[in-house]
Amino acid sequence: MSITQWTRVLLVVASLFDIVAGLIHFLASDGGANSIAGIVLDWDNATTVAVSDDVWNASKYHNEVVLVLFAALGLIQIKLGTITALLAYWLPQGIVLFRFVWLLVGFQLIKIITDIAGYRNIHSVAPYAPGGYKPPVVMVFYFAAVVLQTVWYRRGTYTRVSSEDTP
């Protein structure tokens, strides 16, 4: 397989981590919050919470908020994963694919740094949530893709437009 094909495979596999997690968050009855991550959704002796003109049992309100947010997260993950996979497939080998892979690495690095810093890390509320392990795993795929794209770039198998060639 060529550098481009390997890059495409790595990006599509990495995008599956978002698509599968997104489907679980969107379609599972509890969004995976309790059944997978262990987030407590209901508790006894909850007080009431007033929201607009409704009065909710605090436990039911918390449950509904988590489910709505997990469903929204799921749709975003499905969208992100699908767009990443389609771009990996559609982008021709060139400077745009090269930059796209570097952009993915940059965003993934930001996520890993914020997780290490403890900034709103899922493991602070759900220590067993598999989503907390996803960033470094996906980074392995992105890093391999960026290495391949750097090899492509260093080989000089690209065409650059000089300022003299542009009108």
WOQUILIN-V221194 format. One record per pair of residues at least 24 apart in sequence whose C-alpha atoms are under 8 Angstrom apart, sorted by the first residue. I is the first residue (numbers start at 0). J is the second residue. Records with the same first field share a line. If there is no record, write none. Layout:
I=J ; J
//
This chain:
2=147 ; 148 ; 151
3=92 ; 147 ; 148
5=144 ; 147
6=87 ; 143 ; 144 ; 145 ; 147 ; 148
7=84 ; 87 ; 88
9=140 ; 141 ; 143 ; 144
10=83 ; 84 ; 87 ; 140 ; 141 ; 144
11=83 ; 84 ; 87 ; 88
12=140
13=137 ; 140 ; 141
14=79 ; 80 ; 81 ; 83 ; 84
15=80
16=80 ; 133 ; 137
17=76 ; 77 ; 79 ; 80
18=76 ; 77 ; 78 ; 79 ; 80 ; 81
19=77
20=73 ; 76 ; 77 ; 130
21=72 ; 73 ; 74 ; 75 ; 76 ; 77
22=73 ; 74 ; 77
23=73
24=69 ; 70 ; 72 ; 73
25=69 ; 70 ; 71 ; 72 ; 73 ; 74
26=70
29=66
30=66 ; 69 ; 70
32=65 ; 66 ; 69
35=127 ; 128 ; 129
36=125 ; 126 ; 127 ; 128 ; 129
37=125 ; 127 ; 128
38=124 ; 125
40=65
93=157 ; 158
94=157
97=145 ; 148 ; 149 ; 152
100=141 ; 144 ; 145 ; 148
101=145
103=141
104=138 ; 141 ; 142 ; 145
107=134 ; 137 ; 138
108=138
110=134
111=135
//
